[in-house]
Amino acid sequence: MSQVPPPGGAPPMGYSSPGPQQSQGLAVGALVCGIISIVSVCVWFLSIPLGIVAVILGIIGKGKAQRGEAGGQGLAKAGLILGAIGVVLSIVLHIALIAGFSFLGSKAEQFQKEMEQKAKEMEQQQQVDHTESSSPTTAP
């Protein structure tokens, strides 16, 4: 037996026409900026501004989604979180690099002073050895 379609072109029961799609542009923008901010964490001049943009777009997108003006509340929240993490990681990484270089710089100066001191001691020892070898020795 085959099913007969409803007469008169009536829409099938249980289906409704799809409503207009809600815009998710801000949420997607926040997510993309947040991802790029995380990926470029070593490049602070790229990561920090993109992270800030992701946080701002995430806040605006999340607010619009809560008011029902747009969709993508989860995307906006993810972009906000990723943007914040990207900014924090970039700042922490660069502070650690600066501290590391300054620590290594002080150790390098200390090492250089030790080497200069050893070089002076060796030079003095060579002068003493040279004067002892050039002075005439008396035979008993």
Long-range contacts (C-beta under 8 A, 24 or more apart in sequence): 21-71, 22-69, 22-70, 22-71, 22-72, 23-70, 23-71, 24-61, 24-70, 24-71, 24-72, 24-75, 25-70, 26-57, 26-60, 26-61, 26-64, 26-70, 26-72, 26-76, 27-57, 27-58, 27-61, 27-62, 27-65, 27-70, 27-71, 27-72, 27-73, 27-74, 27-75, 27-76, 27-79, 28-72, 28-75, 28-79, 29-53, 29-57, 29-61, 29-79, 30-54, 30-55, 30-57, 30-58, 30-61, 30-75, 30-76, 30-78, 30-79, 30-80, 30-83, 31-75, 31-76, 31-78, 31-79, 31-82, 32-79, 33-57, 33-79, 33-83, 34-58, 34-78, 34-79, 34-80, 34-81, 34-82, 34-83, 34-85, 34-86, 35-82, 37-82, 37-83, 37-85, 37-86, 37-87, 37-90, 38-82, 38-85, 38-86, 38-89, 40-86, 41-86, 41-89, 41-90, 41-93, 42-90, 42-93, 44-90, 44-91, 44-93, 44-94, 47-86, 47-87, 47-89, 47-90, 48-86, 48-87, 48-90, 48-91, 50-83, 50-86, 51-82, 51-83, 51-84, 51-85, 51-86, 51-87, 51-90, 52-83, 52-87, 53-83, 54-79, 54-80, 54-82, 54-83, 54-84, 54-86, 55-80, 55-83, 55-84, 55-87, 58-83
